[in-house]
Amino acid sequence: MLSVERLAASYGPAQVLFDISFSVGPGEVVTLIGRNGMGKTTTILALMGLLPPEGGTAIFDGLSLVGLPPFQIAQAGIGLVPEGRQVFPTLTVEENLIATAASRSAAARWTLDRVYSFFPPLAERRGHMGNELSGGEQQMLAIGRALMTNPKLLILDEATEGLAPKTRSEIWQCLALLKQEGQAILIVDKHLEALLRFADRHVVIEKGHVVWSGTSAALAADPTIRQCYLQI
């Protein structure tokens, strides 16, 4: 589904990504993990066309993403839940969801009613403005907004950052349901134990390089990787 090879990107004169390579298959959950500032979010920005790559390839369902504008990448079937949620503050919950709605088949899986059934708090707050929601509700809205694009691949950047433990648990439960339905997911998050239970494979990034990749079982069994690259 998604194949990334030697992706490189810079902020001005400062190169941040050097040789990022990984893949996500249909129905697979893959993580990008590593310490802060190692290039995880930059990788996502480059994939989404929000930061022009300077080298390498990114192929999604046979389509080269390099050089495409963000709206065409979204139209190709990649839904993004950005870091910081970035809901539209002066639109209602329902307007936020409608704004990104896209049908990719005659029977689209994600509709307003389905998002509301998936996230009941959003149904209760459908008439409230985005800036009137709690952090957890905003995160649900950001995920719901991405699902309304009916994505083939869902990308989440810091999916549970700053959330209370109860709300964080609810988000993980919702993501587990998406996985059960066969939704392909690429996720960045700091909560390693939850990621080990949730994901199929992990890609460890250190200073713009992929330094390790493997399954949850392999990562759980290798304390050296965790000590060298994942502990702050």
HUBEL-V576158 format. One line per field, one symbol per residue. psi: psi as a letter, one per 40 degrees, with the letter a starting at -180 (. if undefined). burial: I if it has 16 or more other ideal C-beta (glycine too) atoms within 10 Angstrom, else O. A space follows every 50 residues. Layout:
psi->???
burial->???
This chain:
psi->chhhhfhiiihbehhdhdghhiihiheihiihiiiieeeddddddddeee hhieiaihhhfehhdheiiddddddefhhhhihedfihdeiiddddddde hhheidghdhidddddddgdddddfdeiideeiidddddddddddddeeg idhhhhhgdeheiiddddddddddddddddeehhhhhhiegdddddddid iihhhhfeiheiiaidddddegddddddeeh.
burial->IIOIOOIIIIOOOOOIIIOIOIOIOOOIIIIIIIOOOIIIIIIIIIIIIO IOIOOIOIOIOOOOIIOIOOOOIIOIIIIIIIIOIOIIOOIIIIOIIOOI IOOOOOOOOIIIOOIIOIIOIIOOIIOOIIOOIOOIIIIIIIIIIIIIII IIIIIIIIIIIOIOOOIIOIIIOIIOOIIOOOIIIIIIIIOIOIIOOIIO IIIIIOOIOIOIIOOIOOIIOOOOIOOOIIOO
